Amino acid sequence: MKSLFCIALVMLFSMCALRARAGQVSHRRVLVLYENGGHHLAYSLAAKNWLNKLATDSGLTIDYITDAQQIGPGSLDHYQLIIQLDYPPYSWPPKAEKAFQQYIEQGKGGWLGFHHATLLGQFDGYPLWSWFAHFMGDIRFKNYISTFANGMVKVEDGKHPVMEGVPATFLIEKEEWYTYNQSPRGKVKVLASVDESTYEPSATSKMGDHPVVWVNPQVKARNVYIFMGHSPELFKNEAYKRLVSNAIFWALRT
């Protein structure tokens, strides 16, 4: 009888702990700024479907916007995470740049950026956002594989929470593989890189040292950049989904 009582007590405490954890997660609000057009639209829509299911399963609340014009003083303060989903780092109005910069530098929440978030340079008549380029490791966009290529991604820091349960190497198909003026290594902490020798078909646009997942510990906000983010088929890739899920929940623990 005593053992049954102890078992029941343990179960009760476990249920209370789970409910408390669910309560902690349920108030978490996430803002997703995504590109609603162009050749990244299919990826954005697939990402939205996947994120909505994750939110339902995890008790998160997600708001979506498609224009940085909607960001301004105080507008980010009630979000615990910002996801920059293939949204480029240019054309932001000054009020949005200032609000975002304060959010990151003051550690008001976490940030997760994908793919187009490192299209850093002068585009469509807009100047380089120097602060954002520094945030990403002092890089500038240089080139990309316009015809796409498959490539093997190699995990460099398997002990980091973002890489928990992610295979040591995994295949990414049909990606553009941006190159930059220099590797961000040394300015950021690299978690994974692509092995350019595995490109299929082979390509001439290469960097040598080619990080594709990294964090910047120099700012207060927990942050993760994941380069891969072009094809909607990525959300059928188990390694990729595990990587993104890990990044979201790690960045939320601010």
C-alpha positions in Angstrom: 0.0 0.0 0.0 2.9 2.3 0.9 4.5 1.7 -2.5 1.3 2.4 -4.3 1.0 5.7 -2.4 4.5 6.6 -3.4 3.9 5.8 -7.0 0.7 7.9 -7.0 2.6 10.8 -5.4 5.3 10.7 -8.0 2.7 10.7 -10.8 1.0 13.6 -9.2 4.2 15.6 -9.0 5.0 14.7 -12.6 1.7 15.9 -13.8 2.1 19.2 -11.9 5.5 19.7 -13.4 4.3 19.1 -16.9 1.4 21.5 -16.4 3.7 24.1 -15.0 6.1 23.7 -18.0 3.1 24.0 -20.4 2.1 27.2 -18.7 5.6 28.6 -19.1 5.6 27.9 -22.8 2.0 28.9 -23.5 2.6 32.6 -22.9 5.6 32.6 -25.3 4.9 34.8 -28.2 6.8 34.6 -31.5 6.9 37.2 -34.3 7.6 35.8 -37.7 8.7 38.4 -40.4 8.5 36.5 -43.7 9.0 37.2 -47.4 5.5 37.1 -49.0 6.5 36.9 -52.6 9.3 36.1 -55.1 11.0 32.8 -55.4 11.1 32.2 -51.7 7.3 32.2 -51.3 6.9 28.4 -51.5 9.5 28.0 -48.7 7.8 30.6 -46.6 4.4 28.9 -47.0 5.8 25.5 -46.1 7.5 27.0 -43.1 4.3 28.6 -41.9 2.4 25.3 -42.1 5.2 23.6 -40.1 5.5 26.4 -37.6 1.7 26.5 -37.0 1.8 22.8 -36.1 4.8 23.3 -33.8 3.0 26.2 -32.1 -0.2 24.1 -31.6 1.8 21.2 -30.1 4.0 23.4 -27.9 1.6 26.1 -26.7 3.3 29.0 -28.6 1.5 32.0 -30.0 2.8 33.1 -33.4 2.0 36.4 -35.2 3.0 36.9 -38.8 4.0 40.1 -40.6 5.3 40.6 -44.1 6.7 44.1 -43.9 9.3 45.6 -41.6 7.3 48.9 -41.8 5.2 47.3 -39.0 8.1 47.3 -36.6 8.7 50.4 -34.5 9.2 51.6 -30.9 7.8 49.1 -28.4 6.3 46.8 -31.1 8.8 44.0 -30.3 8.7 44.2 -26.5 6.0 41.5 -25.9 7.7 38.9 -28.2 10.1 36.3 -26.7 11.4 35.4 -30.2 11.7 37.0 -33.6 12.0 34.7 -36.6 13.4 36.4 -39.8 12.0 33.9 -42.3 13.8 34.6 -45.6 13.2 38.4 -45.1 16.2 40.4 -46.4 18.2 42.8 -44.2 17.5 45.9 -46.3 14.5 48.2 -47.0 13.8 48.4 -43.3 12.8 51.9 -42.2 15.0 53.6 -39.6 12.4 53.0 -36.8 12.4 49.3 -37.5 16.2 49.1 -37.6 16.5 50.9 -34.3 13.8 48.8 -32.6 15.4 45.5 -33.8 18.9 46.6 -32.9 17.7 47.5 -29.3 15.9 44.1 -29.1 19.1 42.2 -29.9 21.6 44.3 -28.0 19.4 44.5 -24.8 18.5 40.8 -25.0 14.8 41.4 -24.9 14.2 38.1 -26.6 15.8 35.6 -29.1 16.3 35.7 -32.8 16.3 33.0 -35.5 17.2 34.0 -39.1 17.1 32.0 -42.3 18.7 32.2 -45.7 17.8 35.6 -47.2 18.6 37.2 -43.9 22.3 37.4 -45.0 21.7 39.0 -48.3 23.9 41.8 -47.1 25.0 44.5 -49.5 23.4 47.3 -51.6 20.3 46.0 -53.3 17.3 47.6 -55.0 18.7 51.0 -54.2 19.0 50.4 -50.5 22.4 50.8 -48.6 24.1 48.1 -46.6 22.8 47.8 -43.1 26.2 47.9 -41.4 25.0 47.0 -37.9 23.3 43.8 -39.3 26.4 42.9 -41.3 28.5 43.1 -38.1 25.8 41.1 -36.2 26.2 38.3 -38.8 30.0 38.3 -38.5 31.2 41.2 -40.7 30.1 39.5 -43.9 28.9 40.8 -47.3 27.0 38.7 -49.8 29.2 37.9 -52.8 27.6 35.2 -55.0 25.4 32.1 -55.0 24.7 29.0 -57.0 21.8 30.1 -59.2 21.3 26.6 -60.7 21.2 25.0 -57.2 23.2 22.1 -55.8 22.9 19.4 -53.2 25.5 19.5 -50.4 26.5 17.7 -47.2 26.3 19.7 -44.0 28.8 18.8 -41.3 28.0 19.5 -37.6 31.0 21.1 -35.9 29.7 21.5 -32.4 27.5 18.5 -31.6 27.4 19.5 -27.9 25.5 22.7 -28.6 21.8 22.5 -27.8 20.9 23.6 -31.3 22.6 20.5 -32.6 21.1 18.0 -30.2 19.9 14.9 -32.0 21.0 16.3 -35.4 23.1 13.8 -37.4 26.8 14.5 -37.7 26.4 15.0 -41.4 23.1 15.4 -43.4 22.2 16.1 -46.9 20.5 19.3 -48.0 19.1 19.2 -51.5 18.5 22.0 -54.1 20.1 24.9 -52.2 21.6 28.1 -53.5 24.6 28.1 -51.2 25.5 31.8 -50.8 29.1 32.8 -50.6 30.3 35.9 -48.8 33.3 38.2 -49.0 34.8 36.3 -46.1 34.0 33.5 -43.6 32.3 34.8 -40.4 34.3 32.3 -38.4 36.2 34.1 -35.6 33.5 36.7 -35.3 30.7 34.2 -34.6 30.6 30.6 -33.2 30.1 28.2 -36.0 27.9 25.2 -35.4 27.9 23.6 -38.8 29.4 24.1 -42.3 28.8 22.8 -45.8 31.4 20.5 -47.4 31.8 22.2 -50.8 33.5 19.1 -52.2 30.1 17.3 -52.0 28.2 19.7 -54.2 26.1 17.8 -56.8 26.3 19.0 -59.4 29.7 20.6 -58.8 30.0 24.4 -58.8 32.6 27.0 -59.1 31.1 29.4 -56.5 32.9 28.3 -53.3 34.4 29.8 -50.2 36.6 27.1 -48.8 35.6 27.6 -45.2 31.9 27.8 -45.5 29.8 28.1 -42.3 26.1 27.6 -42.7 24.8 27.6 -39.1 26.1 29.9 -36.4 25.4 31.9 -33.3 26.8 35.3 -32.2 27.6 35.3 -28.5 28.8 38.9 -28.6 25.2 40.2 -28.2 22.8 39.7 -25.3 20.0 38.1 -27.3 20.2 34.4 -28.0 20.5 34.1 -31.7 20.9 31.5 -34.4 21.4 31.9 -38.2 20.6 29.0 -40.4 21.5 29.5 -44.0 19.5 26.7 -45.6 16.0 28.0 -46.5 15.2 28.0 -50.1 13.3 24.8 -51.0 9.9 23.9 -49.4 11.1 20.3 -49.5 13.3 21.1 -46.5 10.3 20.5 -44.3 10.4 16.9 -45.3 14.0 16.6 -44.1 14.1 15.2 -40.6 17.6 16.5 -39.8 16.6 20.0 -40.9 13.3 20.0 -38.9 15.2 18.9 -35.8 17.7 21.7 -36.3 15.0 24.3 -36.7 13.0 23.1 -33.7 16.1 23.0 -31.5 17.0 26.5 -32.6 13.6 27.9 -31.8 13.4 26.5 -28.3 17.0 27.3 -27.4 16.5 30.9 -28.6 13.3 31.1 -26.6 15.2 30.4 -23.3 16.3 34.0 -22.8 
